[in-house]
Amino acid sequence: MSVVVLDVVGLTPRTLAHMPRLRSVAASGFAAGLDTVLPAVTCSVQSTFLTGRMPAEHGVVGNGWYDRDMGEVAFWRQHNALVQGEKVWQTARRSRPGLTVANICWWYAMGADVDITVTPRPVYHYDGRKSPDCYTVPAGLRDSLTAEFGPFPLFDYWGPKAGIASSRWIVDATRRVLADHDPDLTFVYLPHLDYDLQRHGPNSPRARAAAGELDTVLAPLLESLSVRGSTVVVLSEYGITEVRRPVDINRALRREGLLNVYTQQGMEYLDPWTSRAFATPDHQVSHVYVADPEDLPHVREVLLRTEGVDQVLDRDEQEKAGLRHARAGELVAVASSDSWFTYYYWLDDERAPDFARGVEIHRKPGYDPAELFFDPADPLVMARAAMTVAKFKLGVRTAMSVVPTDPSCVRGSHGRLPDDPDDSPVLLCSSPAGARERIHATEVREFLLSCLEDAATG
């Protein structure tokens, strides 16, 4: 028998209440509360699941960080070597050398020593255009999945159009991989709840509708896994909580003369090389890089008097939180429960870089949930978006500048440790073996190893 791990992003007791098919996974097994790690963001928590280590050990201190060697802020990189530590399948293969593993859209998939990989990978054309596509191992799998299900729906995976189509494609691809390759251990990433819960908040009608949509899409996969006799583990990295206040942490640093910019063609760009301090915002957690240790007390004081900042962790406090690593900032800011951090560093929208109004996850020096919206202040935004798409199809080089620079539309966020159990992640398992009431993210790795052992002998 096989083990299939479904990472249902944003799954909490609150959302699970509207997902009867997913709840049924635990009918013959168990459901447990899952204690996550700081920062409670995708890349950090997934790396903890796979290695059993805290971010201080595996080094994934967020979805991105400042690379001091390169002098660049790098978010959403994909190379598996960035995750330090032995992964669960590497441990399992010591006792089962022939163990086969599939990774369907979990992060840091590229370069991982697994047998099957499916991960989003756009075509970056030389003229600046970006086309939807995916990367697979074996390479021919990309062609067969595309022929059967169409190109990977990149613009439904992230951006203003993000929705159920991407999770449906991932479910279809998973069913095909399971049928054709029958891996012993499969990881599947399902992002749908991330979208409307950030857009509208976890308590909104749209959030409940999103939970029902994903539950319906999961139904054929869950049925086929039941028929196959697979052990199903469902987990989530974090819960999304209601927020009302964006915190412009870099603007606060700039107003104090700590953050520098440089200007090209009237647009301002963050200058990490000359800044005394700057932040790499990541939902509700922000690494703050301080060039001169003498500036640390002043930077800390500036952050603590910024409305919406709850904590500022120095190196000793990062050590206690399991976050102290060479990649981490000299300080780590944690937002208040109703707040989240923007990456904005310009003081006048007329001076914003052109990428600010587009979906550009690699160039922005921080995470931008405003990318989930068409600009509500632009009455012609949908017409301009349609015109841009038409130009794309004609091969005309152009930019999709439709994202707002007013972040007040965002209603949900995550990253800090949850205050309410209803906003905490959960773990479900179809097998009663190893049942418990709570499990820590660092314990998931050992739990999966025990599931593999039970599946091999069951």
KEVOMI-577817 format. One line per 4 residues: number of its first residue (from 1); their letters; for each residue x, y, z of N, C-alpha, C. Coordinates in steps of 0.001 Angstrom, whole numbers. Each point is the difference from the previous one (the first is absolute). Example, Ala and Ser with C-alpha at 12.3 -4.5 7.8 and 13.67 -1.06 7.14 Angstrom:
residues 2
1> AS> 13190 -5690 7800 -890 1190 0 900 1200 0 | -350 1050 -720 820 1190 60 -770 1090 730
end
This chain:
residues 458
1> MSVV> 838 -1196 0 -838 1196 0 879 1254 0 | -587 1101 -438 740 1252 -116 -477 1009 1043 | 781 1085 133 -349 1119 875 -96 1244 -873 | -1102 720 128 -220 1225 -769 -225 1142 985
5> VLDV> 804 1055 -127 -42 1146 902 -590 1186 -758 | -1149 470 448 -685 1128 -630 207 1244 856 | 723 976 -532 201 1272 678 -1110 950 -453 | -1036 105 813 -1148 855 -306 242 1331 696
9> VGLT> 532 938 -735 443 1270 568 -1156 719 685 | 233 479 1215 -1019 772 705 -1070 -825 685 | 159 -1325 39 -1003 -858 622 57 141 1518 | -1128 328 580 -151 153 1445 -1327 -625 411
13> PRTL> -260 -142 1310 -1336 -473 405 -1123 856 -581 | 268 1286 -171 -1014 907 -529 -358 -336 -1454 | 1002 -268 -828 -264 -325 -1404 -420 -1458 -167 | 544 -878 827 -322 -1419 -99 -1479 -267 251
17> AHMP> -638 878 749 -1427 -153 296 -845 16 -1270 | 535 560 -1081 -742 108 -1261 528 -975 -1052 | 737 -1028 452 627 -939 -931 -296 -1437 441 | -1219 -490 -192 -364 -1332 505 811 -1127 -618
21> RLRS> 331 103 -1270 775 -1074 -643 1394 -89 610 | 609 1143 238 1332 -17 601 -68 -475 1446 | -1029 393 719 -155 -473 1388 -96 -1510 56 | -574 -605 -1043 -185 -1455 11 1321 -756 3
25> VAAS> 1093 680 -359 1317 -660 50 272 -524 1397 | -428 767 998 284 -385 1380 -1041 -939 587 | -996 -408 -780 -1081 -832 543 530 -1305 570 | 938 -621 -685 579 -1257 485 1352 224 670
29> GFAA> 441 1263 47 1297 317 580 -133 1012 1119 | 596 1179 -179 -60 1004 1059 259 1387 -569 | -344 1002 778 292 1395 -297 754 582 1189 | 995 828 -295 821 585 1057 254 1464 -291
33> GLDT> 150 781 1053 488 1361 -168 1468 -36 -369 | 423 949 -823 1388 26 -458 632 1314 448 | 1059 -105 785 720 1188 465 1064 369 -1027 | -130 1176 -575 880 402 -1082 1241 720 540
37> VLPA> 813 562 -899 1250 649 376 -42 1459 -439 | 891 785 568 188 1390 -400 1171 72 -981 | -208 579 -1179 -1228 581 -510 -926 -1076 -569 | -1293 184 207 -997 -945 -503 -320 352 -1449
41> VTCS> 946 -302 -869 -130 255 -1440 402 -1263 -755 | -382 -74 -1250 102 -1241 -773 1386 -623 22 | 1003 727 -451 1321 -608 -181 600 -455 1328 | -163 793 1039 569 -363 1300 -671 -1229 581
45> VQST> -1324 -38 -33 -718 -1103 646 167 -1288 -799 | -96 63 -1316 224 -1209 -797 1392 -569 264 | 1000 862 111 1360 -482 260 101 -654 1366 | -758 511 977 -44 -635 1320 -690 -1358 -69
49> FLTG> -1108 -82 -728 -671 -1287 -169 971 -1058 -536 | 788 376 -993 825 -979 -715 1285 -358 737 | 520 913 811 1280 -250 679 -145 -265 1492 | -1132 383 580 -151 -113 1448 780 1048 755
53> RMPA> 484 1022 -699 822 1034 622 -713 1340 13 | 407 843 925 -479 1368 38 724 820 -1072 | -538 1167 -355 673 832 -1002 1447 336 357 | 318 101 1284 1382 268 406 952 -1081 -482
57> EHGV> -529 -1205 -235 841 -1117 -434 -77 -234 -1507 | -1222 7 -554 -76 -268 -1447 248 1241 -845 | -14 1182 604 437 1199 -694 -1043 725 -822 | -1204 -566 -128 -1040 671 -783 -742 927 963
61> VGNG> 508 1204 128 -486 933 1021 -1220 782 -471 | -492 -309 -1184 -1191 651 -536 -204 -448 -1429 | -950 633 -667 -168 -247 -1432 1091 679 -808 | 776 825 666 1136 654 -618 818 699 1060
65> WYDR> 1168 473 -389 886 694 930 1032 769 -808 | 813 791 695 1080 744 -640 1216 -898 -91 | 460 -237 -1207 1203 -800 -237 1196 936 120 | 700 -84 1104 1113 916 246 1148 -212 -974
69> DMGE> 198 -1221 -475 1080 -259 -958 -304 618 -1359 | -1266 -91 -424 -391 541 -1294 -412 1467 71 | -291 479 1209 -485 1363 145 -1375 189 -597 | -844 -1032 90 -1316 42 -615 -1054 -573 949
73> VAFW> -1191 576 -48 -1148 -606 672 -569 -1049 -936 | -114 -1222 478 -441 -1113 -845 -1199 -685 635 | -1151 124 -659 -1219 -672 456 -383 -1083 -1004 | -590 -1063 540 -594 -1073 -807 1014 -671 -934
77> RQHN> 1176 -299 553 959 -806 -751 -470 -1452 31 | 583 -851 -844 -568 -1334 -162 984 -1148 222 | 1285 284 207 974 -1074 88 -60 -702 1355 | -120 -1310 -25 -151 -775 1226 1215 87 916
81> ALVQ> 1170 311 -550 1208 84 814 -56 1139 1008 | -938 933 -161 -156 1070 980 -500 -525 1336 | -612 -1183 -10 -520 -608 1233 1092 -876 590 | 515 389 1155 1104 -711 637 -550 -1084 924
85> GEKV> 550 -1201 -130 -460 -1098 837 -532 -1156 -816 | -32 -1167 600 -464 -1201 -683 -1523 14 -99 | -496 -237 -1229 -1441 -15 -220 -569 -1375 352 | -1302 -48 217 -651 -1212 480 239 -1172 -936
89> WQTA> -29 214 -1311 186 -1125 -926 1440 -506 11 | 957 898 283 1390 -437 75 201 -931 1186 | -635 332 1114 56 -883 1167 -683 -1330 -296 | -1175 58 -606 -760 -1218 -281 761 -932 -938
93> RRSR> 754 557 -923 706 -839 -974 1164 -777 611 | 414 374 1188 1063 -785 637 -486 -1401 332 | -1284 -123 352 -560 -1322 279 -780 -558 -1187 | -429 909 -912 -707 -432 -1218 657 665 -1202
97> PGLT> 1108 -577 -483 768 651 -1070 -807 270 -1268 | -1032 -777 -247 -770 177 -1232 -1200 918 145 | -124 700 1133 -1147 862 237 -134 1037 -1116 | -1194 110 -573 -241 979 -1062 -822 1161 562
101> VANI> 342 1205 -442 -569 1220 577 -438 933 -1125 | -1173 608 189 -503 1008 -943 -245 1300 748 | 411 1108 -620 -256 1336 531 -866 743 -1005 | -1235 259 380 -935 721 -864 -207 1394 597
105> CWWY> 846 930 -384 -149 1430 292 366 425 1415 | 587 -880 837 602 513 1233 1187 872 -390 | 355 942 910 1052 942 -348 1388 -648 71 | 984 660 -596 1377 -488 -99 45 -1378 -645
109> AMGA> -764 -139 -1079 -82 -1294 -684 1167 -231 -946 | 522 1068 -569 995 -168 -1055 1343 -433 583 | 538 -1066 -565 1260 -544 474 -151 -984 1145 | -1217 -237 460 -207 -974 1073 209 -1411 -535
113> DVDI> 540 -877 839 292 -1365 -421 -1239 -879 161 | -1060 374 -694 -1223 -793 -40 -167 -571 -1402 | -933 -909 -139 -165 -695 -1280 -885 765 -973 | -982 711 523 -961 720 -838 -168 1402 574
117> TVTP> 106 986 -868 -182 1390 391 -957 675 -972 | -948 738 556 -843 905 -790 -23 1316 761 | 460 1076 -617 26 1288 680 -205 1127 -997 | -697 1065 385 -183 1133 -919 1351 566 -428
121> RPVY> 130 279 -1272 1227 600 -529 -345 737 -1278 | -240 1319 75 -368 746 -1205 1131 12 -1022 | -374 275 -1232 984 295 -1041 283 1499 74 | 1229 369 289 396 1403 42 629 361 -1349
125> HYDG> -796 596 -868 469 323 -1346 1008 1147 42 | 843 59 -991 1062 1005 -23 -553 1421 -78 | -1206 159 -546 -574 1336 -146 -817 425 1220 | 73 -787 1082 -674 362 1229 -1335 -669 221
129> RKSP> -538 -688 -1039 -1271 -681 188 176 -1221 889 | -1088 -399 641 3 -1166 881 -1155 -900 -399 | 297 -1247 -327 -1038 -934 -437 -179 -1113 1023 | -1237 -421 244 -242 -1088 947 655 -1309 -444
133> DCYT> 578 -706 927 569 -1319 -286 395 -633 1330 | 523 -1218 -71 479 -679 1194 1290 -733 -320 | 693 -396 1043 1226 -788 -95 -292 -1374 585 | 442 -1037 -665 -250 -1351 513 1242 -872 -93
137> VPAG> 15 -983 836 927 -1135 -75 -852 -1248 146 | 63 -899 -993 769 77 -1241 -519 1105 -927 | 863 450 -896 -330 1150 -842 -1246 -244 -843 | -181 -1235 -459 -1145 -311 -854 -1335 96 705
141> LRDS> 12 -15 1335 -1248 112 747 -671 1341 -261 | 789 1029 -205 -563 1314 -297 -852 -53 -1261 | 478 -690 -1018 -746 -69 -1261 -1306 -770 159 | 49 -1096 741 -1207 -809 150 -1038 712 864
145> LTAE> 432 671 1071 -946 737 830 -603 1174 -764 | 811 692 -763 -493 1134 -784 -979 -462 -1070 | 305 -1122 -632 -897 -507 -1037 -1357 -383 586 | -1 -542 1208 -1246 -483 594 -783 1100 705
149> FGPF> 718 914 701 -697 969 848 221 1450 -432 | 777 209 -1035 332 1349 -421 1225 508 740 | 547 1143 -422 1166 562 698 -317 274 1462 | 1014 -68 842 -217 327 1403 -600 1400 91
153> PLFD> -1119 177 705 -713 1289 12 662 1016 930 | 1125 513 -436 814 876 838 -769 1210 514 | -809 619 -855 -692 1212 396 -1207 -276 894 | -346 -1285 173 -991 -408 986 667 -522 1267
157> YWGP> 1325 -83 -26 787 -483 1138 415 1168 897 | 226 1168 -627 301 1204 759 -365 1204 -844 | -429 1072 666 -380 1222 -688 -1471 301 189 | -496 1062 -636 -1398 392 191 -1010 -1059 -414
161> KAGI> 398 -915 -914 -911 -1052 -447 161 -1297 789 | 851 -19 1001 278 -1237 728 -1297 -614 525 | -176 -1300 -273 -1235 -649 401 80 -1508 -115 | -1138 -628 -68 -100 -1456 109 641 -734 -1164
165> ASSR> 158 647 -1152 535 -697 -1176 1378 -586 262 | 841 697 756 1346 -511 247 -31 -1234 899 | -812 30 1049 -94 -1177 868 -637 -1172 -731 | -954 277 -891 -599 -1081 -790 1054 -654 -891
169> WIVD> 849 810 -630 1062 -545 -862 945 -860 838 | 353 474 1187 916 -760 860 -632 -1327 418 | -1282 17 332 -690 -1243 357 -9 -961 -1187 | -314 504 -1179 -4 -859 -1197 1384 -572 -275
173> ATRR> 1027 838 124 1362 -474 -222 391 -1054 1028 | -425 202 1244 298 -974 1054 -640 -1345 -305 | -1243 10 -412 -679 -1252 -328 712 -722 -1143 | 462 770 -980 712 -614 -1115 1331 -594 452
177> VLAD> 746 730 820 1284 -504 500 -208 -1258 839 | -1004 -2 857 -260 -1177 829 -379 -1204 -854 | -816 228 -1016 -445 -1114 -850 1136 -558 -836 | 867 881 -509 1040 -446 -933 1283 -439 685
181> HDPD> 295 566 1180 1318 -239 615 -85 -662 1373 | -1114 115 684 -224 -646 1293 1168 221 969 | 350 1266 295 1100 249 943 -365 -438 1418 | 1021 -302 772 -211 -417 1385 -371 1182 894
185> LTFV> 540 1168 -324 -226 1200 818 -239 1173 -951 | -1115 678 183 -367 1106 -893 -349 1229 824 | 558 1138 -397 -307 1284 615 -777 842 -998 | -1120 579 454 -865 785 -879 -312 1331 685
189> YLPH> 183 1094 -734 -242 1348 521 -1266 548 -636 | -958 422 837 -1302 464 -476 -238 1413 534 | 122 1035 -851 51 1379 484 -1325 737 121 | -1121 -617 -358 -1208 775 -255 -463 863 1181
193> LDYD> 68 -518 1213 -495 765 1139 819 1264 237 | 1210 44 -482 859 1158 193 -584 1270 -609 | -786 -154 -1047 -387 1158 -814 -1102 837 657 | -1200 -552 77 -1110 802 516 105 262 1493
197> LQRH> 745 -836 730 187 289 1414 899 1218 202 | 965 205 -892 799 1229 62 -776 1184 -567 | -749 -255 -1065 -763 1098 -597 -1090 516 937 | -787 -923 550 -1232 379 695 -8 -323 1491
201> GPNS> 1013 -710 484 39 -377 1400 -581 -1386 235 | 473 -701 1030 -418 -1385 235 -1429 -149 481 | -629 1082 451 -1376 -79 496 -1028 438 -1034 | 442 268 -1210 -884 541 -1031 -792 -1105 -696
205> PRAR> -1136 341 -599 -724 -973 -826 849 -553 -1128 | 882 828 -555 856 -467 -1088 975 -1065 489 | 459 124 1238 891 -1017 563 -727 -1337 131 | -1235 41 472 -773 -1240 127 -268 -614 -1373
209> AAAG> -262 841 -981 -229 -505 -1361 1265 -636 -551 | 1160 605 268 1269 -549 -475 254 -1376 602 | -304 -159 1287 164 -1301 646 -873 -1048 -678 | -1244 360 -313 -882 -938 -692 486 -332 -1398
213> ELDT> 539 989 -716 523 -243 -1348 1137 -1009 32 | 943 213 919 1132 -908 68 -439 -1395 436 | -934 -73 921 -502 -1293 459 -599 -791 -1171 | -724 686 -869 -595 -655 -1164 1069 -483 -967
217> VLAP> 1011 830 -242 1073 -369 -925 802 -1189 544 | 140 -71 1317 771 -1092 605 -733 -1343 -19 | -1303 25 -186 -801 -1217 148 508 -1173 -831 | 247 138 -1319 456 -1165 -764 1366 -503 426
221> LLES> 889 903 424 1308 -438 480 -146 -789 1296 | -789 513 928 -181 -702 1275 -650 -1363 -212 | -948 -81 -938 -645 -1280 -285 995 -998 -569 | 829 460 -925 978 -919 -599 1044 -444 1014
225> LSVR> 382 887 914 959 -384 1035 -608 -1030 949 | -1287 135 280 -674 -979 848 -24 -1363 -668 | -303 -17 -1302 -30 -1259 -750 1383 -641 -35 | 1031 821 -131 1373 -508 -58 482 -492 1360
229> GSTV> -669 400 1068 446 -368 1337 1165 828 492 | 200 1175 -574 1108 866 403 -263 611 1373 | 1074 220 742 -82 800 1215 32 1462 -420 | -1014 736 393 -106 1411 -375 297 860 1224
233> VVLS> 938 914 -160 315 985 1031 -322 1375 -576 | -876 712 676 -356 1366 -402 537 942 1061 | 711 1040 -432 524 960 958 8 1395 -614 | 240 966 836 112 1376 -474 1169 679 701
237> EYGI> 521 1022 -656 1200 667 496 -344 1071 1024 | -1174 611 -180 -392 1137 815 -1495 214 -135 | -551 814 882 -1358 490 -147 31 1477 -336 | -958 437 -776 -94 1408 -389 -958 710 950
241> TEVR> 416 1153 501 -794 743 972 -446 1339 -595 | -1046 544 604 -523 1289 -437 1014 1114 301 | 209 876 -984 859 1164 209 -701 1245 -535 | 423 1138 516 -601 1270 -423 1039 1078 -272
245> RPVD> 1271 -265 378 987 1076 -28 1287 -420 -703 | 301 575 -1175 1316 -202 -617 1041 878 684 | 1164 -535 214 1085 724 683 1124 219 -998 | 290 1258 -303 1045 344 -975 1344 77 703
249> INRA> 563 -1149 276 1202 -62 828 1195 669 -681 | 149 -177 -1304 1134 629 -689 -160 1514 -86 | -1235 469 -125 -201 1449 -5 365 599 1360 | -291 -738 1074 390 482 1334 1514 117 107
253> LRRE> 710 -979 -530 1464 44 31 525 1123 -887 | -641 211 -1141 459 1050 -907 -189 1379 620 | -1121 208 640 -264 1314 599 1000 332 1112 | 611 -1039 563 1029 209 1023 1389 139 -608
257> GLLN> 86 0 -1326 1294 131 -663 832 -1268 5 | -647 -1143 254 723 -1272 81 -7 -775 -1305 | -1008 209 -827 -150 -727 -1263 248 951 -1161 | 816 -443 -948 313 802 -1177 -626 -601 -1246
261> VYTQ> -262 863 -969 -465 -433 -1316 904 626 -1051 | -74 -555 -1202 615 672 -1147 -1069 130 -1073 | 178 929 -905 -1033 349 -973 483 -246 -1420 | -869 -636 -794 234 -194 -1432 -1305 280 -725
265> QGME> 55 855 -1016 -1164 364 -807 -1188 416 871 | 299 718 1047 -1042 512 876 -556 -1007 982 | 522 -1226 4 -490 -1056 895 1031 -278 1087 | -479 -219 1211 896 -251 1122 144 -1497 254
269> YLDP> 1229 -391 301 310 -1396 290 720 -77 1341 | -322 -1027 749 670 -223 1276 1506 -183 -226 | 783 675 815 1461 -106 -76 513 -730 1241 | 121 -1333 -71 436 -732 1191 1478 190 307
273> WTSR> 762 471 -986 1451 89 167 409 1193 842 | -783 1069 -28 355 1188 788 -957 251 1162 | -1093 -752 76 -960 208 1086 593 -442 1333 | -251 776 1018 406 -405 1344 -930 -1083 538
277> AFAT> -1257 12 -434 -957 -1032 406 -1122 -69 -1032 | -454 -1197 -285 -1149 -208 -869 -635 -1333 376 | -1256 -180 -404 -758 -1190 369 -388 -800 -1234 | -160 -1301 180 -534 -883 -1041 -1335 -554 516
281> PDHQ> -1079 753 -160 -1300 -373 578 -546 -1303 -595 | -589 -797 869 -488 -1322 -384 -1265 -278 828 | -1136 517 -480 -1255 -117 730 97 732 1348 | -16 -733 1111 20 633 1321 1371 -46 674
285> VSHV> 996 -438 -729 1372 -64 520 919 704 -983 | 969 723 526 904 734 -882 1421 -68 546 | 914 -518 -817 1411 55 362 518 1406 -264 | 712 540 967 543 1354 -117 1527 -106 42
289> YVAD> 626 431 -1074 1452 -111 -149 639 1337 360 | 923 -50 943 624 1202 548 1499 -107 -234 | 542 927 -779 1399 -109 -433 978 210 1143 | -262 942 872 930 364 1069 -618 -374 1344
293> PEDL> 655 -851 779 -552 -378 1307 -296 1199 904 | 715 1097 -221 -242 1190 815 -1409 566 -222 | -586 -325 -1155 -1335 506 -317 -1125 -847 584 | 327 -1167 546 -1046 -927 442 -957 616 1026
297> PHVR> 486 669 1031 -962 570 971 -953 1013 -639 | 531 837 -888 -855 1008 -642 -1017 -656 -917 | 433 -978 -800 -921 -679 -915 -1088 -705 800 | 387 -653 1061 -980 -698 839 -1025 988 562
301> EVLL> 473 1153 446 -903 1007 568 -962 529 -1055 | 506 214 -1223 -853 464 -1093 -1104 -1023 -277 | 352 -1256 -30 -965 -1050 -296 -1043 -119 1109 | 442 41 1240 -927 -192 1118 -995 1139 133
305> RTEG> 332 1185 -483 -976 1087 63 -807 124 -1291 | 181 -943 -920 -814 -35 -1213 -1307 -726 294 | -1115 657 -238 -1296 -594 301 -195 -1278 -808 | -403 -1069 676 -208 -1284 -658 1134 -979 185
309> VDQV> 1108 438 614 1112 -904 313 -175 -501 1428 | -13 -1310 167 -236 -605 1318 1307 -330 704 | 929 -624 -745 1265 -417 596 1143 317 -950 | 1185 183 570 1236 106 -779 1020 -914 656
313> LDRD> 368 -1065 -712 868 -1029 565 1448 276 -357 | 860 77 1026 1437 73 -264 542 -1419 -150 | 1296 -138 -128 575 -1328 -246 -315 -978 1132 | 70 439 1231 -290 -906 1121 -1461 -440 -13
317> EQEK> -899 932 -310 -1421 -341 -62 -305 -871 -1214 | 727 201 -1091 -138 -886 -1157 437 -1423 359 | 1036 -98 820 472 -1310 455 -1110 -744 739 | -693 689 876 -1082 -615 758 -1164 -393 -903
321> AGLR> -206 762 -1070 -1108 -273 -921 357 -1030 -1064 | 1236 -487 7 423 -970 -1014 191 617 -1367 | 400 1275 -40 88 728 -1258 1390 595 -253 | 883 -133 937 1328 607 -166 812 -785 -1027
325> HARA> 360 684 -1073 764 -614 -1091 725 1116 -727 | 1073 -356 -708 776 1007 -725 -841 744 -1024 | -1054 -640 -530 -854 657 -993 -989 985 626 | -249 -139 1283 -987 844 671 518 1421 143
329> GELV> -924 941 152 390 1370 259 581 154 1388 | 757 1078 184 516 288 1337 -1151 192 983 | -1131 476 -518 -1230 110 779 -1123 -652 -789 | -979 -521 697 -1190 -566 -638 -1219 659 626
333> AVAS> -778 690 -836 -1219 654 478 -1189 -927 -183 | -878 -36 980 -1234 -781 -44 -1163 970 143 | -952 -83 -918 -1131 925 -4 -1001 -352 1096 | -808 971 375 -1132 -247 886 -985 -934 -703
337> SDSW> -884 -603 774 -881 -1031 -550 -913 529 -1097 | -309 1295 16 -908 568 -1001 751 728 -1115 | 1322 -228 -91 832 777 -909 881 -908 -862 | 554 586 -1049 941 -712 -859 931 1025 -643
341> FTYY> 1147 -472 -537 1028 892 -517 -56 119 -1522 | 14 1241 -487 203 236 -1426 1498 80 -278 | 365 -142 -1273 1405 172 -387 278 1435 -453 | -1010 838 -115 126 1333 -604 1098 823 681
345> YWLD> 813 639 -815 1078 844 515 -51 1408 -586 | -762 231 -1086 -121 1331 -587 -1005 808 813 | 137 1315 -40 -869 888 765 -1039 687 -871 | 127 -156 -1310 -924 608 -955 -290 -1039 -1082
349> DERA> -1269 -344 -210 -348 -1021 -992 466 363 -1404 | 189 1283 -256 516 404 -1307 1442 -463 -198 | 674 -324 1079 1397 -443 -61 128 -1523 158 | -1106 -686 84 40 -1458 165 601 -654 -1238
353> PDFA> 725 -1100 156 530 -720 -1162 -1142 -623 -791 | 241 -254 -1285 -1087 -520 -830 -478 -1365 466 | 888 -792 618 -433 -1331 436 -988 57 1157 | -116 1157 657 -919 111 1143 -1436 -258 -409
357> RGVE> -341 302 -1249 -1382 -140 -464 -220 -1282 -795 | 959 -897 70 -123 -1274 -696 189 -1167 942 | -194 -1203 -531 279 -1229 743 1453 -340 -277 | 853 240 975 1439 -153 -193 625 -484 1295
361> IHRK> -147 -1307 254 374 -546 1303 1500 -46 214 | 787 55 -1066 1444 -117 159 693 1353 117 | -580 1054 -531 662 1307 25 -389 829 1221 | -1143 -261 559 -407 766 1175 793 -474 1217
365> PGYD> 544 936 790 817 -399 1161 -855 -359 1215 | -1019 -797 -248 -902 -431 1048 -1270 -548 -618 | -829 -585 833 -1257 -592 -463 -1052 1082 -190 | -832 -137 -1045 -1001 1011 -314 -1364 -648 -229
369> PAEL> -859 -79 1038 -1326 -596 -184 -921 850 -858 | 355 1269 -252 -812 820 -895 -12 -575 -1417 | 929 -895 -293 18 -665 -1308 -1232 -873 -219 | -755 -265 1047 -1226 -790 -129 -1181 833 -496
373> FFDP> 217 1291 -218 -1104 899 -341 247 717 -1321 | -1081 228 -745 0 1048 -1003 -235 1320 740 | 695 1042 -413 -54 1283 699 -1436 520 84 | -611 12 1193 -1395 446 111 -166 1496 -244
377> ADPL> 1092 755 30 -90 1450 -217 36 368 -1486 | 238 -997 -857 105 254 -1440 -1264 -512 -679 | -900 878 -442 -1253 -473 -613 199 -713 -1332 | 1151 179 -610 268 -622 -1301 928 -1203 120
381> VMAR> 224 -473 1229 1021 -1023 200 -315 -1286 -766 | -1262 -429 -27 -334 -1243 -678 162 137 -1517 | -369 1173 -528 169 231 -1432 1478 13 -363 | 808 642 849 1435 34 -285 612 -1388 121
385> AAMT> -480 -792 964 500 -1370 136 -338 -820 -1243 | -1240 127 -499 -405 -738 -1199 829 421 -1209 | 278 1297 -117 816 493 -1104 1420 -548 80 | 539 -75 1213 1351 -530 177 66 -1464 -380
389> VAKF> -1013 -779 415 -39 -1419 -353 -67 -167 -1515 | -803 824 -658 -94 -67 -1460 1351 285 -645 | 722 961 534 1335 306 -531 960 -1169 219 | -99 -628 1185 826 -1175 268 -210 -1066 -1075
393> KLGV> -1271 -254 -299 -331 -1054 -957 502 327 -1409 | 140 1289 -287 529 419 -1299 1523 62 -5 | 598 -303 1160 1450 25 88 572 1378 233 | -844 954 408 448 1364 246 548 104 1421
397> RTAM> 1170 558 122 605 155 1321 -706 1128 751 | -498 -300 1187 -705 994 796 -6 -444 1453 | -471 853 884 -27 -318 1431 -1432 26 508 | -284 -894 939 -1310 -74 630 48 823 1284
401> SVVP> -299 1290 -118 91 918 1142 -1393 220 578 | -447 -936 821 -1379 26 499 -85 -141 1515 | 1138 -137 683 17 -270 1439 -38 1320 766 | -807 103 1063 -48 1248 770 1262 217 823
405> TDPS> 297 1265 261 1049 337 965 -595 510 1302 | -1307 -94 115 -700 221 1265 -344 -1379 548 | 653 -441 1081 -171 -1370 483 -1178 -191 945 | -845 1003 155 -1070 -80 993 -1054 -1047 -333
409> CVRG> 18 -531 -1232 -979 -1016 -391 286 -1363 617 | 1216 -231 485 381 -1302 554 -696 -213 1346 | -622 -1176 180 -771 -272 1217 511 -1194 804 | 959 -757 -545 514 -1151 724 1504 -101 -124
413> SHGR> 652 -506 1048 1452 -178 -48 407 -1113 962 | 1297 -258 58 544 -1047 871 1483 257 183 | 653 -824 775 1443 141 202 390 -28 1460 | -754 718 865 253 -66 1428 -625 -1285 546
417> LPDD> 412 -412 1165 -608 -1179 605 -1436 323 378 | -937 -918 -240 -1423 308 184 -366 187 1469 | -974 886 218 -497 251 1348 -1212 -857 337 | -771 -402 -1016 -1266 -703 173 118 -1394 -618
421> PDDS> -342 -1061 736 69 -1356 -576 -814 -140 -1274 | -1079 767 -145 -793 -89 -1227 745 551 -1215 | 1072 760 236 816 538 -1081 1311 -760 -153 | 138 -1131 687 1223 -795 -60 -139 -1089 -1059
425> PVLL> 1116 -426 -578 -64 -1091 -970 -378 -1323 656 | -339 -972 -831 -439 -1309 476 711 -1094 -785 | -65 -1197 539 478 -1200 -688 -1073 -1070 103 | -357 -603 -1123 -931 -1124 -58 751 -1204 -542
429> CSSP> -381 -1169 463 606 -1229 -519 -1068 -1076 -119 | 57 -758 -1094 -988 -1052 -232 278 -1254 808 | 1174 -79 616 359 -1150 829 3 398 1471 | -500 -867 899 13 338 1429 1364 -166 645
433> AGAR> 941 -638 -698 1326 -210 578 664 1349 275 | 547 126 1178 673 1246 365 -948 1122 356 | -1273 -334 296 -987 1029 310 426 822 1208 | -291 1280 -52 313 921 1087 -899 1224 -123
437> ERIH> -5 823 1034 -823 1204 -29 724 1165 -648 | 1339 74 161 773 1083 -577 1309 -559 -545 | 510 692 -1007 1284 -378 -568 731 1282 -376 | 1287 41 274 788 1175 -366 549 -184 -1405
441> ATEV> 193 1110 -687 504 -70 -1376 1310 -770 -87 | 850 93 1022 1266 -738 -17 -196 -1503 149 | -1200 -416 444 -274 -1422 190 -638 -646 -1227 | -363 804 -987 -681 -539 -1182 907 -966 -747
445> REFL> 1276 331 -100 941 -877 -712 -2 -1412 586 | 134 -123 1314 12 -1321 628 -1354 -680 -143 | -1062 790 48 -1320 -579 -193 -142 -591 -1399 | 492 696 -1015 -71 -528 -1371 851 -1260 -153
449> LSCL> 1135 -20 672 826 -1216 -49 -748 -1191 597 | -725 242 1088 -767 -1097 597 -1143 -419 -914 | -611 954 -700 -1053 -337 -966 549 -849 -1130 | 1202 333 -467 621 -807 -1065 301 -1407 489
453> EDAA> 473 -116 1228 295 -1325 549 -1269 -839 132 | -1063 622 487 -1281 -717 131 -548 -397 -1361 | 134 899 -992 -499 -300 -1345 769 -1154 -622 | 1303 -70 287 825 -1078 -590 -315 -1357 588
457> TG> -446 -17 1261 -272 -1277 677 -1479 -338 59 | -863 1000 -405 -1442 -206 136 -591 -850 -1097
end
